[in-house]
């Protein structure tokens, strides 16, 4: 008779232990999930920030090119007007310098 | 006579004989209760720990976001400042080139272009450095621990 009681007792205790172990695992899994979600959120914030900085960099790069191009255009027009070969040559060298800068090459180098 | 008495045992007596002693049942109930309390306490400890850990993670995310955004603002401001510097230099160069073009001073134009190219290279390199530092910074690695 004692054996039956002990058996039933152990069965109930095992069931209880398993249940609480399951609950504990659930809690730990929830924490792991939270960690993964947080990591993704943080990475996405970092990525967004990097994109914004890159946008500013790109905008500045093209602004700079436009400024130089405008300056060179004026000089080139004047050179054509007056037939000044030397002025045309140095102005075209300036344009060449500006257009030899490749944004994607720069970005590749940076990244 | 005795034999006939034994044969006449009622079914209730048989059940009584097979019944589990109360002491055993009480002992079992006490065991189960003790174990249940232990398991529950253990689980509550674990739960508290995990809830605290989740709060810590959330707070850390907030801090990381703030840090990333602050850093971003700082880098954008530096890039803009850099750009303003080169804009000023170009405006100055443009003025000199205009005046040189009016007087037909090609040498002056050449020197101004040299200055502009030099400025563009220096400030461009600075901007590249700023960008590189920001792009390659990793503020999220702390979370991977």
gemmi code that builds the backbone of each chain (N, CA, C; Angstrom):
import gemmi

chains = {
    "A": [
        ("UNK", (0.823, -1.215, 0.000), (0.000, 0.000, 0.000), (0.854, 1.260, 0.000)),
        ("UNK", (1.941, 1.152, 0.822), (2.855, 2.293, 0.912), (3.464, 2.611, -0.456)),
        ("UNK", (3.745, 1.556, -1.221), (4.330, 1.737, -2.551), (3.429, 2.543, -3.465)),
        ("UNK", (2.160, 2.258, -3.382), (1.209, 2.983, -4.250), (1.212, 4.467, -3.886)),
        ("UNK", (1.173, 4.735, -2.590), (1.165, 6.134, -2.124), (2.445, 6.832, -2.595)),
        ("UNK", (3.568, 6.149, -2.426), (4.855, 6.742, -2.836), (4.871, 6.992, -4.344)),
        ("UNK", (4.352, 6.016, -5.094), (4.308, 6.162, -6.558), (3.495, 7.382, -6.963)),
        ("UNK", (2.294, 7.474, -6.375), (1.393, 8.591, -6.714), (2.041, 9.914, -6.293)),
        ("UNK", (2.631, 9.886, -5.114), (3.313, 11.080, -4.599), (4.401, 11.551, -5.574)),
        ("UNK", (5.236, 10.619, -5.999), (6.328, 10.962, -6.918), (5.792, 11.477, -8.250)),
        ("UNK", (4.716, 10.851, -8.672), (4.094, 11.258, -9.941), (3.635, 12.714, -9.878)),
        ("UNK", (2.952, 13.038, -8.782), (2.437, 14.412, -8.623), (3.610, 15.401, -8.512)),
        ("UNK", (4.608, 15.009, -7.725), (5.767, 15.904, -7.545), (6.489, 16.120, -8.875)),
        ("UNK", (6.656, 15.045, -9.625), (7.308, 15.177, -10.945), (6.510, 16.086, -11.870)),
        ("UNK", (5.190, 15.915, -11.823), (4.330, 16.739, -12.666), (4.483, 18.203, -12.283)),
        ("UNK", (4.499, 18.468, -10.994), (4.650, 19.841, -10.479), (5.987, 20.430, -10.943)),
        ("UNK", (7.049, 19.637, -10.746), (8.392, 20.110, -11.121), (8.462, 20.410, -12.615)),
        ("UNK", (7.901, 19.505, -13.392), (7.929, 19.708, -14.847), (7.172, 20.971, -15.226)),
        ("UNK", (6.042, 21.192, -14.583), (5.226, 22.365, -14.884), (6.000, 23.648, -14.589)),
        ("UNK", (6.616, 23.689, -13.400), (7.362, 24.911, -13.038), (8.616, 25.072, -13.889)),
        ("UNK", (9.230, 23.951, -14.268), (10.380, 24.047, -15.169), (9.954, 24.621, -16.514)),
        ("UNK", (8.792, 24.186, -16.957), (8.249, 24.696, -18.216), (8.026, 26.212, -18.121)),
        ("UNK", (7.443, 26.642, -16.994), (7.194, 28.076, -16.807), (8.509, 28.865, -16.805)),
        ("UNK", (9.522, 28.269, -16.160), (10.824, 28.944, -16.105), (11.420, 29.069, -17.512)),
        ("UNK", (11.311, 27.990, -18.262), (11.846, 28.019, -19.631), (11.124, 29.071, -20.477)),
        ("UNK", (9.800, 29.176, -20.237), (9.023, 30.180, -20.958), (9.531, 31.585, -20.652)),
        ("UNK", (9.807, 31.824, -19.377), (10.321, 33.142, -18.966), (11.663, 33.424, -19.647)),
        ("UNK", (12.521, 32.402, -19.635), (13.853, 32.581, -20.232), (13.739, 32.798, -21.739)),
        ("UNK", (12.810, 32.064, -22.346), (12.618, 32.228, -23.796), (12.103, 33.637, -24.097)),
        ("UNK", (11.234, 34.146, -23.230), (10.708, 35.513, -23.429), (11.846, 36.529, -23.353)),
        ("UNK", (12.771, 36.308, -22.438), (13.920, 37.223, -22.309), (14.795, 37.151, -23.561)),
        ("UNK", (15.025, 35.940, -24.036), (15.847, 35.775, -25.246), (15.195, 36.462, -26.438)),
        ("UNK", (13.854, 36.311, -26.503), (13.105, 36.963, -27.586), (13.268, 38.477, -27.505)),
        ("UNK", (13.115, 38.986, -26.290), (13.246, 40.428, -26.048), (14.645, 40.909, -26.481)),
        ("UNK", (15.640, 40.089, -26.159), (17.022, 40.433, -26.512), (17.187, 40.517, -28.031)),
        ("UNK", (16.634, 39.514, -28.726), (16.754, 39.512, -30.191), (16.038, 40.719, -30.789)),
        ("UNK", (14.834, 40.993, -30.282), (14.051, 42.129, -30.803), (14.832, 43.423, -30.572)),
        ("UNK", (15.388, 43.543, -29.371), (16.146, 44.747, -29.016), (17.358, 44.913, -29.916)),
        ("UNK", (18.022, 43.796, -30.174), (19.201, 43.856, -31.050), (18.819, 44.344, -32.435)),
        ("UNK", (17.720, 43.803, -32.937), (17.275, 44.209, -34.272), (16.905, 45.695, -34.270)),
        ("UNK", (16.219, 46.124, -33.198), (15.831, 47.536, -33.110), (17.058, 48.438, -33.068)),
        ("UNK", (18.047, 48.034, -32.274), (19.273, 48.845, -32.143), (20.024, 48.883, -33.474)),
        ("UNK", (20.098, 47.717, -34.126), (20.792, 47.671, -35.421), (20.072, 48.534, -36.441)),
        ("UNK", (18.743, 48.510, -36.370), (17.982, 49.304, -37.334), (18.167, 50.799, -37.058)),
        ("UNK", (18.243, 51.186, -35.780), (18.516, 52.599, -35.457), (19.891, 53.002, -35.987)),
        ("UNK", (20.868, 52.113, -35.779), (22.228, 52.407, -36.233), (22.263, 52.543, -37.755)),
        ("UNK", (21.539, 51.645, -38.407), (21.503, 51.655, -39.865), (20.849, 52.938, -40.390)),
        ("UNK", (19.742, 53.323, -39.716), (19.027, 54.547, -40.111), (19.949, 55.761, -39.949)),
        ("UNK", (20.664, 55.783, -38.829), (21.573, 56.902, -38.553), (22.675, 56.958, -39.607)),
        ("UNK", (23.213, 55.776, -39.951), (24.275, 55.730, -40.953), (23.761, 56.206, -42.314)),
        ("UNK", (22.538, 55.805, -42.620), (21.950, 56.233, -43.900), (21.810, 57.764, -43.929)),
        ("UNK", (21.339, 58.337, -42.802), (21.151, 59.793, -42.757), (22.482, 60.526, -42.931)),
        ("UNK", (23.518, 60.020, -42.252), (24.841, 60.656, -42.375), (25.351, 60.522, -43.809)),
        ("UNK", (25.115, 59.359, -44.396), (25.542, 59.126, -45.772), (24.819, 60.063, -46.743)),
        ("UNK", (23.525, 60.301, -46.457), (22.743, 61.206, -47.305), (23.338, 62.619, -47.270)),
        ("UNK", (23.699, 63.059, -46.063), (24.293, 64.393, -45.925), (25.619, 64.451, -46.687)),
        ("UNK", (26.396, 63.388, -46.529), (27.700, 63.310, -47.201), (27.513, 63.380, -48.721)),
        ("UNK", (26.552, 62.609, -49.231), (26.289, 62.564, -50.670), (25.798, 63.924, -51.177)),
        ("UNK", (24.892, 64.525, -50.390), (24.340, 65.829, -50.788), (25.464, 66.868, -50.871)),
        ("UNK", (26.324, 66.861, -49.863), (27.450, 67.802, -49.831), (28.394, 67.568, -51.006)),
        ("UNK", (28.612, 66.287, -51.316), (29.501, 65.930, -52.419), (28.990, 66.531, -53.736)),
        ("UNK", (27.684, 66.383, -53.990), (27.126, 66.902, -55.246), (26.991, 68.421, -55.239)),
        ("UNK", (26.742, 68.985, -54.046), (26.693, 70.454, -53.916), (28.043, 71.053, -54.302)),
        ("UNK", (29.089, 70.392, -53.776), (30.451, 70.854, -54.017), (30.764, 70.778, -55.511)),
        ("UNK", (30.347, 69.680, -56.112), (30.591, 69.496, -57.548), (29.881, 70.584, -58.351)),
        ("UNK", (28.640, 70.899, -57.924), (27.855, 71.907, -58.646), (28.523, 73.285, -58.540)),
        ("UNK", (29.012, 73.590, -57.329), (29.670, 74.886, -57.123), (30.893, 75.030, -58.021)),
        ("UNK", (31.678, 73.966, -58.057), (32.895, 74.000, -58.887), (32.548, 74.078, -60.368)),
        ("UNK", (31.515, 73.328, -60.719), (31.095, 73.298, -62.120), (30.606, 74.669, -62.571)),
        ("UNK", (29.827, 75.342, -61.679), (29.332, 76.688, -62.009), (30.491, 77.651, -62.217)),
        ("UNK", (31.470, 77.528, -61.290), (32.639, 78.401, -61.382), (33.391, 78.139, -62.694)),
        ("UNK", (33.572, 76.878, -62.995), (34.307, 76.492, -64.193), (33.557, 76.909, -65.457)),
        ("UNK", (32.233, 76.797, -65.408), (31.413, 77.178, -66.569), (31.623, 78.647, -66.929)),
        ("UNK", (31.609, 79.495, -65.887), (31.810, 80.935, -66.114), (33.157, 81.187, -66.791)),
        ("UNK", (34.183, 80.519, -66.210), (35.536, 80.717, -66.747), (35.647, 80.185, -68.175)),
        ("UNK", (35.005, 79.044, -68.397), (35.056, 78.430, -69.729), (34.352, 79.305, -70.771)),
        ("UNK", (33.211, 79.880, -70.383), (32.486, 80.782, -71.296), (33.355, 81.983, -71.656)),
        ("UNK", (34.012, 82.479, -70.608), (34.895, 83.647, -70.839), (36.041, 83.256, -71.782)),
        ("UNK", (36.576, 82.043, -71.572), (37.681, 81.574, -72.415), (37.227, 81.433, -73.862)),
        ("UNK", (36.023, 80.935, -74.047), (35.488, 80.775, -75.412), (35.279, 82.156, -76.042)),
        ("UNK", (34.746, 83.055, -75.209), (34.460, 84.417, -75.675), (35.725, 85.119, -76.163)),
        ("UNK", (36.775, 84.984, -75.355), (38.018, 85.703, -75.671), (39.012, 84.857, -76.470)),
        ("UNK", (38.681, 83.577, -76.640), (39.585, 82.679, -77.371), (40.852, 82.384, -76.599)),
        ("UNK", (40.746, 82.380, -75.272), (41.919, 82.141, -74.415), (42.113, 80.640, -74.194)),
        ("UNK", (43.054, 80.077, -74.915), (43.275, 78.624, -74.867), (43.807, 78.196, -73.493)),
        ("UNK", (44.694, 78.986, -72.967), (45.304, 78.625, -71.681), (44.248, 78.580, -70.569)),
        ("UNK", (43.385, 79.595, -70.568), (42.311, 79.645, -69.557), (41.388, 78.433, -69.706)),
        ("UNK", (41.059, 78.138, -70.973), (40.196, 76.974, -71.233), (40.851, 75.694, -70.717)),
        ("UNK", (42.133, 75.593, -70.940), (42.857, 74.379, -70.534), (42.865, 74.209, -69.009)),
        ("UNK", (43.197, 75.284, -68.301), (43.263, 75.137, -66.831), (41.863, 74.938, -66.238)),
        ("UNK", (40.886, 75.529, -66.904), (39.510, 75.341, -66.408), (39.065, 73.888, -66.615)),
        ("UNK", (39.433, 73.356, -67.762), (39.056, 71.962, -68.023), (39.793, 70.997, -67.101)),
        ("UNK", (40.984, 71.404, -66.719), (41.729, 70.583, -65.740), (40.999, 70.562, -64.394)),
        ("UNK", (40.434, 71.725, -64.073), (39.660, 71.807, -62.817), (38.426, 70.893, -62.889)),
        ("UNK", (37.754, 70.950, -64.050), (36.575, 70.091, -64.242), (36.978, 68.616, -64.165)),
        ("UNK", (38.092, 68.310, -64.783), (38.576, 66.924, -64.771), (38.859, 66.457, -63.337)),
        ("UNK", (39.479, 67.376, -62.569), (39.773, 67.038, -61.171), (38.480, 66.711, -60.414)),
        ("UNK", (37.484, 67.586, -60.626), (36.238, 67.408, -59.881), (35.528, 66.105, -60.282)),
        ("UNK", (35.527, 65.847, -61.592), (34.810, 64.655, -62.055), (35.605, 63.352, -61.891)),
        ("UNK", (36.868, 63.495, -61.517), (37.645, 62.266, -61.266), (37.314, 61.696, -59.883)),
        ("UNK", (36.630, 62.513, -59.076), (36.225, 62.030, -57.746), (34.976, 61.180, -57.910)),
        ("UNK", (35.079, 59.934, -57.518), (33.946, 59.025, -57.672), (33.301, 58.768, -56.304)),
        ("UNK", (32.035, 59.143, -56.216), (31.338, 59.020, -54.925), (31.309, 57.575, -54.426)),
        ("UNK", (31.004, 56.659, -55.342), (30.870, 55.255, -54.924), (32.217, 54.646, -54.527)),
        ("UNK", (33.243, 55.119, -55.206), (34.586, 54.668, -54.838), (34.925, 55.148, -53.424)),
        ("UNK", (34.553, 56.409, -53.184), (34.766, 56.998, -51.858), (34.017, 56.201, -50.797)),
        ("UNK", (32.744, 55.934, -51.103), (31.915, 55.196, -50.139), (32.467, 53.790, -49.907)),
        ("UNK", (32.889, 53.160, -50.983), (33.481, 51.817, -50.842), (34.705, 51.846, -49.946)),
        ("UNK", (35.496, 52.916, -50.139), (36.726, 53.074, -49.356), (36.384, 53.298, -47.881)),
        ("UNK", (35.327, 54.095, -47.662), (34.911, 54.423, -46.290), (34.348, 53.194, -45.583)),
        ("UNK", (33.478, 52.484, -46.308), (32.809, 51.315, -45.688), (33.769, 50.142, -45.615)),
    ],
    "B": [
        ("UNK", (-17.206, -23.988, 13.682), (-17.898, -22.739, 14.042), (-17.058, -21.515, 13.637)),
        ("UNK", (-15.743, -21.602, 13.966), (-14.821, -20.500, 13.633), (-14.728, -20.276, 12.136)),
        ("UNK", (-14.643, -21.366, 11.412), (-14.573, -21.294, 9.945), (-15.773, -20.597, 9.351)),
        ("UNK", (-16.890, -20.923, 9.901), (-18.105, -20.308, 9.365), (-18.121, -18.820, 9.653)),
        ("UNK", (-17.528, -18.372, 10.788), (-17.434, -16.935, 11.108), (-16.554, -16.193, 10.101)),
        ("UNK", (-15.415, -16.808, 9.774), (-14.485, -16.202, 8.808), (-15.144, -16.013, 7.452)),
        ("UNK", (-15.850, -17.009, 7.043), (-16.525, -16.934, 5.733), (-17.571, -15.831, 5.690)),
        ("UNK", (-18.079, -15.493, 6.895), (-19.160, -14.496, 6.936), (-18.648, -13.043, 7.010)),
        ("UNK", (-17.329, -12.787, 6.751), (-16.773, -11.407, 6.787), (-17.502, -10.533, 5.763)),
        ("UNK", (-17.902, -9.347, 6.201), (-18.646, -8.474, 5.301), (-17.708, -7.794, 4.285)),
        ("UNK", (-18.176, -7.324, 3.105), (-17.338, -6.638, 2.103), (-16.735, -5.353, 2.652)),
        ("UNK", (-17.408, -4.683, 3.570), (-16.886, -3.440, 4.169), (-15.580, -3.702, 4.898)),
        ("UNK", (-15.533, -4.872, 5.568), (-14.302, -5.214, 6.279), (-13.134, -5.361, 5.294)),
        ("UNK", (-13.418, -5.926, 4.164), (-12.363, -6.120, 3.148), (-11.821, -4.788, 2.649)),
        ("UNK", (-12.728, -3.803, 2.396), (-12.319, -2.471, 1.927), (-11.478, -1.794, 2.994)),
        ("UNK", (-11.948, -1.938, 4.243), (-11.219, -1.322, 5.353), (-9.790, -1.846, 5.412)),
        ("UNK", (-9.682, -3.146, 5.186), (-8.359, -3.758, 5.246), (-7.448, -3.231, 4.142)),
        ("UNK", (-8.054, -2.967, 2.973), (-7.265, -2.483, 1.833), (-7.034, -0.971, 1.860)),
        ("UNK", (-7.699, -0.251, 2.707), (-7.626, 1.211, 2.728), (-6.217, 1.695, 3.070)),
        ("UNK", (-5.836, 2.891, 2.497), (-4.515, 3.465, 2.733), (-4.532, 4.114, 4.106)),
        ("UNK", (-3.531, 3.850, 4.897), (-3.508, 4.466, 6.220), (-3.471, 5.996, 6.104)),
        ("UNK", (-4.175, 6.651, 6.946), (-4.285, 8.126, 6.887), (-2.923, 8.806, 7.001)),
        ("UNK", (-2.076, 8.234, 7.826), (-0.747, 8.832, 8.044), (0.030, 8.919, 6.730)),
        ("UNK", (-0.082, 7.839, 5.949), (0.637, 7.834, 4.662), (0.124, 8.937, 3.741)),
        ("UNK", (-1.194, 9.083, 3.737), (-1.806, 10.097, 2.872), (-1.369, 11.497, 3.320)),
        ("UNK", (-1.407, 11.707, 4.630), (-1.009, 13.025, 5.143), (0.444, 13.315, 4.808)),
        ("UNK", (1.278, 12.299, 4.983), (2.700, 12.470, 4.658), (2.875, 12.852, 3.185)),
        ("UNK", (2.136, 12.166, 2.334), (2.221, 12.430, 0.894), (1.770, 13.852, 0.577)),
        ("UNK", (0.666, 14.258, 1.177), (0.143, 15.616, 0.932), (1.165, 16.650, 1.395)),
        ("UNK", (1.761, 16.393, 2.543), (2.767, 17.332, 3.059), (3.949, 17.408, 2.096)),
        ("UNK", (4.385, 16.249, 1.616), (5.503, 16.204, 0.653), (5.180, 17.020, -0.595)),
        ("UNK", (3.990, 16.773, -1.110), (3.581, 17.462, -2.347), (3.534, 18.972, -2.108)),
        ("UNK", (2.958, 19.356, -0.971), (2.847, 20.784, -0.667), (4.230, 21.411, -0.551)),
        ("UNK", (5.109, 20.732, 0.170), (6.472, 21.267, 0.343), (7.155, 21.444, -1.011)),
        ("UNK", (7.053, 20.404, -1.830), (7.711, 20.442, -3.132), (7.099, 21.531, -4.022)),
        ("UNK", (5.752, 21.659, -3.921), (5.074, 22.692, -4.715), (5.567, 24.073, -4.318)),
        ("UNK", (5.672, 24.309, -3.018), (6.131, 25.616, -2.531), (7.569, 25.878, -3.003)),
        ("UNK", (8.400, 24.820, -2.917), (9.785, 24.976, -3.341), (9.863, 25.320, -4.838)),
        ("UNK", (9.090, 24.572, -5.628), (9.093, 24.809, -7.083), (8.581, 26.209, -7.398)),
        ("UNK", (7.515, 26.602, -6.705), (6.912, 27.913, -6.957), (7.899, 29.031, -6.602)),
        ("UNK", (8.544, 28.876, -5.452), (9.521, 29.887, -5.015), (10.661, 29.979, -6.032)),
        ("UNK", (11.104, 28.825, -6.455), (12.176, 28.762, -7.448), (11.762, 29.464, -8.735)),
        ("UNK", (10.548, 29.176, -9.163), (10.027, 29.790, -10.388), (9.901, 31.309, -10.230)),
        ("UNK", (9.406, 31.752, -9.072), (9.237, 33.186, -8.842), (10.587, 33.911, -8.860)),
        ("UNK", (11.594, 33.230, -8.302), (12.946, 33.812, -8.316), (13.405, 33.996, -9.762)),
        ("UNK", (13.212, 32.922, -10.521), (13.620, 32.938, -11.930), (12.852, 34.032, -12.679)),
        ("UNK", (11.545, 34.120, -12.400), (10.703, 35.101, -13.085), (11.175, 36.529, -12.780)),
        ("UNK", (11.427, 36.778, -11.508), (11.912, 38.104, -11.097), (13.200, 38.452, -11.830)),
        ("UNK", (14.085, 37.452, -11.883), (15.369, 37.667, -12.548), (15.165, 37.988, -14.023)),
        ("UNK", (14.293, 37.228, -14.662), (14.055, 37.424, -16.100), (13.363, 38.755, -16.379)),
        ("UNK", (12.401, 39.120, -15.519), (11.697, 40.400, -15.699), (12.703, 41.546, -15.557)),
        ("UNK", (13.568, 41.448, -14.564), (14.594, 42.483, -14.365), (15.514, 42.552, -15.587)),
        ("UNK", (15.881, 41.389, -16.098), (16.760, 41.327, -17.265), (16.081, 41.994, -18.468)),
        ("UNK", (14.772, 41.737, -18.617), (14.043, 42.348, -19.738), (13.989, 43.873, -19.583)),
        ("UNK", (13.788, 44.324, -18.347), (13.790, 45.779, -18.095), (15.154, 46.375, -18.422)),
        ("UNK", (16.200, 45.629, -18.035), (17.563, 46.109, -18.296), (17.801, 46.235, -19.807)),
        ("UNK", (17.338, 45.220, -20.546), (17.521, 45.218, -22.006), (16.792, 46.409, -22.625)),
        ("UNK", (15.548, 46.652, -22.164), (14.764, 47.766, -22.703), (15.464, 49.091, -22.412)),
        ("UNK", (15.954, 49.216, -21.174), (16.637, 50.463, -20.792), (17.917, 50.640, -21.609)),
        ("UNK", (18.591, 49.520, -21.845), (19.835, 49.586, -22.614), (19.556, 49.996, -24.060)),
        ("UNK", (18.456, 49.472, -24.601), (18.086, 49.841, -25.969), (17.844, 51.346, -26.055)),
        ("UNK", (17.125, 51.862, -25.038), (16.834, 53.289, -25.020), (18.140, 54.091, -25.000)),
        ("UNK", (19.053, 53.643, -24.156), (20.340, 54.345, -24.029), (21.125, 54.269, -25.342)),
        ("UNK", (21.114, 53.091, -25.961), (21.850, 52.921, -27.222), (21.251, 53.808, -28.316)),
        ("UNK", (19.912, 53.838, -28.369), (19.249, 54.681, -29.366), (19.636, 56.145, -29.183)),
        ("UNK", (19.595, 56.563, -27.921), (19.950, 57.965, -27.623), (21.393, 58.234, -28.048)),
        ("UNK", (22.271, 57.286, -27.726), (23.696, 57.476, -28.044), (23.896, 57.544, -29.553)),
        ("UNK", (23.230, 56.633, -30.272), (23.383, 56.605, -31.737), (22.874, 57.917, -32.338)),
        ("UNK", (21.692, 58.360, -31.859), (21.122, 59.584, -32.416), (21.973, 60.814, -32.102)),
        ("UNK", (22.499, 60.845, -30.871), (23.351, 61.977, -30.491), (24.614, 61.999, -31.364)),
        ("UNK", (25.171, 60.809, -31.547), (26.377, 60.683, -32.359), (26.085, 61.112, -33.800)),
        ("UNK", (24.944, 60.660, -34.303), (24.547, 60.997, -35.674), (24.453, 62.514, -35.837)),
        ("UNK", (23.759, 63.159, -34.873), (23.605, 64.621, -34.942), (24.977, 65.301, -34.956)),
        ("UNK", (25.865, 64.779, -34.108), (27.191, 65.371, -34.004), (27.950, 65.237, -35.339)),
        ("UNK", (27.873, 64.042, -35.925), (28.590, 63.804, -37.178), (27.986, 64.624, -38.326)),
        ("UNK", (26.647, 64.725, -38.337), (25.998, 65.520, -39.386), (26.425, 66.984, -39.241)),
        ("UNK", (26.424, 67.465, -37.992), (26.829, 68.859, -37.746), (28.265, 69.085, -38.216)),
        ("UNK", (29.139, 68.106, -37.952), (30.546, 68.248, -38.356), (30.660, 68.258, -39.880)),
        ("UNK", (29.901, 67.363, -40.524), (29.933, 67.322, -41.996), (29.442, 68.647, -42.578)),
        ("UNK", (28.366, 69.173, -41.981), (27.807, 70.445, -42.468), (28.802, 71.588, -42.274)),
        ("UNK", (29.462, 71.574, -41.118), (30.450, 72.610, -40.826), (31.588, 72.547, -41.848)),
        ("UNK", (31.991, 71.330, -42.124), (33.031, 71.083, -43.108), (32.613, 71.615, -44.485)),
        ("UNK", (31.368, 71.334, -44.801), (30.827, 71.756, -46.092), (30.757, 73.286, -46.161)),
        ("UNK", (30.350, 73.900, -45.054), (30.283, 75.364, -45.013), (31.667, 75.969, -45.241)),
        ("UNK", (32.662, 75.295, -44.662), (34.035, 75.773, -44.793), (34.456, 75.770, -46.272)),
        ("UNK", (34.126, 74.667, -46.941), (34.520, 74.573, -48.350), (33.676, 75.525, -49.206)),
        ("UNK", (32.426, 75.745, -48.786), (31.570, 76.684, -49.528), (32.155, 78.094, -49.461)),
        ("UNK", (32.614, 78.439, -48.262), (33.238, 79.753, -48.069), (34.479, 79.888, -48.956)),
        ("UNK", (35.284, 78.833, -48.956), (36.517, 78.859, -49.751), (36.186, 78.992, -51.239)),
        ("UNK", (35.155, 78.280, -51.680), (34.759, 78.337, -53.096), (34.218, 79.712, -53.452)),
        ("UNK", (33.435, 80.285, -52.517), (32.875, 81.618, -52.769), (34.009, 82.633, -52.919)),
        ("UNK", (34.994, 82.487, -52.048), (36.150, 83.369, -52.104), (36.883, 83.173, -53.430)),
        ("UNK", (37.103, 81.908, -53.770), (37.786, 81.565, -55.018), (37.019, 82.089, -56.215)),
        ("UNK", (35.725, 81.975, -56.155), (34.868, 82.429, -57.249), (35.016, 83.933, -57.466)),
        ("UNK", (35.075, 84.654, -56.339), (35.226, 86.102, -56.399), (36.549, 86.483, -57.084)),
        ("UNK", (37.583, 85.768, -56.655), (38.920, 86.042, -57.212), (38.943, 85.692, -58.709)),
        ("UNK", (38.345, 84.540, -59.046), (38.324, 84.121, -60.461), (37.570, 85.149, -61.303)),
        ("UNK", (36.422, 85.629, -60.777), (35.623, 86.625, -61.518), (36.448, 87.873, -61.793)),
        ("UNK", (37.091, 88.311, -60.719), (37.897, 89.535, -60.860), (39.071, 89.304, -61.805)),
        ("UNK", (39.673, 88.127, -61.719), (40.804, 87.798, -62.600), (40.350, 87.694, -64.046)),
        ("UNK", (39.140, 87.176, -64.249), (38.612, 87.051, -65.609), (38.350, 88.433, -66.211)),
        ("UNK", (37.892, 89.332, -65.330), (37.614, 90.697, -65.815), (38.888, 91.386, -66.297)),
        ("UNK", (39.971, 91.134, -65.543), (41.237, 91.787, -65.908), (42.077, 90.927, -66.859)),
        ("UNK", (41.584, 89.722, -67.134), (42.300, 88.819, -68.046), (43.565, 88.250, -67.432)),
        ("UNK", (43.565, 88.119, -66.134), (44.757, 87.601, -65.445), (44.673, 86.075, -65.299)),
        ("UNK", (45.188, 85.387, -66.294), (45.102, 83.923, -66.323), (45.915, 83.286, -65.200)),
        ("UNK", (47.016, 83.907, -64.884), (47.872, 83.356, -63.823), (47.131, 83.325, -62.478)),
        ("UNK", (46.395, 84.392, -62.265), (45.607, 84.488, -61.024), (44.543, 83.375, -60.984)),
        ("UNK", (43.920, 83.142, -62.158), (42.903, 82.073, -62.248), (43.559, 80.733, -61.925)),
        ("UNK", (44.703, 80.497, -62.494), (45.418, 79.234, -62.285), (45.722, 79.023, -60.785)),
        ("UNK", (46.216, 80.091, -60.160), (46.567, 79.988, -58.735), (45.313, 79.734, -57.879)),
        ("UNK", (44.237, 80.403, -58.280), (42.981, 80.209, -57.532), (42.499, 78.763, -57.677)),
        ("UNK", (42.594, 78.251, -58.879), (42.182, 76.856, -59.105), (43.035, 75.899, -58.267)),
        ("UNK", (44.316, 76.214, -58.192), (45.218, 75.383, -57.383), (44.752, 75.377, -55.926)),
        ("UNK", (44.412, 76.605, -55.478), (43.939, 76.748, -54.094), (42.653, 75.940, -53.881)),
        ("UNK", (41.757, 76.045, -54.874), (40.472, 75.332, -54.746), (40.693, 73.814, -54.716)),
        ("UNK", (41.556, 73.331, -55.588), (41.848, 71.891, -55.637), (42.452, 71.435, -54.315)),
        ("UNK", (43.355, 72.244, -53.799), (43.988, 71.889, -52.533), (42.962, 71.869, -51.400)),
        ("UNK", (42.115, 72.897, -51.360), (41.061, 72.968, -50.323), (40.123, 71.768, -50.427)),
        ("UNK", (39.740, 71.493, -51.676), (38.803, 70.391, -51.920), (39.392, 69.065, -51.436)),
        ("UNK", (40.683, 68.883, -51.680), (41.335, 67.633, -51.265), (41.400, 67.537, -49.738)),
        ("UNK", (41.820, 68.636, -49.107), (41.972, 68.614, -47.643), (40.616, 68.399, -46.962)),
        ("UNK", (39.652, 69.252, -47.348), (38.342, 69.176, -46.688), (37.633, 67.865, -47.047)),
        ("UNK", (37.845, 67.421, -48.289), (37.258, 66.138, -48.712), (37.786, 64.978, -47.889)),
        ("UNK", (39.097, 64.992, -47.653), (39.703, 63.934, -46.836), (39.158, 63.961, -45.413)),
        ("UNK", (38.966, 65.184, -44.917), (38.409, 65.312, -43.559), (37.002, 64.708, -43.508)),
        ("UNK", (36.206, 65.038, -44.527), (34.835, 64.510, -44.579), (34.842, 62.982, -44.679)),
        ("UNK", (35.772, 62.458, -45.479), (35.894, 60.999, -45.613), (36.216, 60.367, -44.259)),
        ("UNK", (37.117, 61.018, -43.537), (37.513, 60.516, -42.214), (36.345, 60.509, -41.247)),
        ("UNK", (35.563, 61.592, -41.277), (34.403, 61.695, -40.378), (33.418, 60.572, -40.695)),
        ("UNK", (33.161, 60.434, -42.007), (32.207, 59.407, -42.449), (32.676, 58.012, -42.051)),
        ("UNK", (33.936, 57.753, -42.314), (34.491, 56.430, -42.039), (34.368, 56.082, -40.559)),
        ("UNK", (34.663, 57.067, -39.717), (34.610, 56.846, -38.271), (33.178, 56.504, -37.848)),
        ("UNK", (32.232, 57.232, -38.436), (30.843, 57.002, -38.040), (30.317, 55.678, -38.587)),
        ("UNK", (30.590, 55.430, -39.862), (30.071, 54.215, -40.500), (30.627, 52.963, -39.833)),
        ("UNK", (31.899, 53.026, -39.451), (32.508, 51.829, -38.870), (32.365, 51.704, -37.360)),
        ("UNK", (31.690, 52.694, -36.760), (31.475, 52.585, -35.308), (30.361, 51.574, -35.065)),
        ("UNK", (30.534, 50.797, -34.007), (29.502, 49.793, -33.722), (28.987, 49.957, -32.300)),
        ("UNK", (27.849, 50.648, -32.215), (27.298, 50.935, -30.887), (26.404, 49.816, -30.373)),
        ("UNK", (26.135, 48.860, -31.235), (25.171, 47.837, -30.845), (25.835, 46.571, -30.310)),
        ("UNK", (27.164, 46.505, -30.371), (27.842, 45.262, -29.961), (27.617, 44.940, -28.485)),
        ("UNK", (27.417, 45.975, -27.688), (27.225, 45.767, -26.249), (26.015, 44.862, -25.986)),
        ("UNK", (25.046, 44.954, -26.881), (23.840, 44.136, -26.709), (24.087, 42.659, -26.987)),
        ("UNK", (25.089, 42.387, -27.786), (25.349, 41.001, -28.160), (25.899, 40.187, -27.002)),
        ("UNK", (26.349, 40.883, -25.952), (26.925, 40.171, -24.803), (25.851, 39.381, -24.066)),
    ],
}
model = gemmi.Model(1)
for chain_id, residues in chains.items():
    chain = gemmi.Chain(chain_id)
    for i, (resn, *xyz) in enumerate(residues, 1):
        res = gemmi.Residue()
        res.name, res.seqid = resn, gemmi.SeqId(i, " ")
        for name, pos in zip(("N", "CA", "C"), xyz):
            atom = gemmi.Atom()
            atom.name, atom.element = name, gemmi.Element(name[0])
            atom.pos, atom.b_iso = gemmi.Position(*pos), 0.0
            res.add_atom(atom)
        chain.add_residue(res)
    model.add_chain(chain)
structure = gemmi.Structure()
structure.add_model(model)
structure.setup_entities()
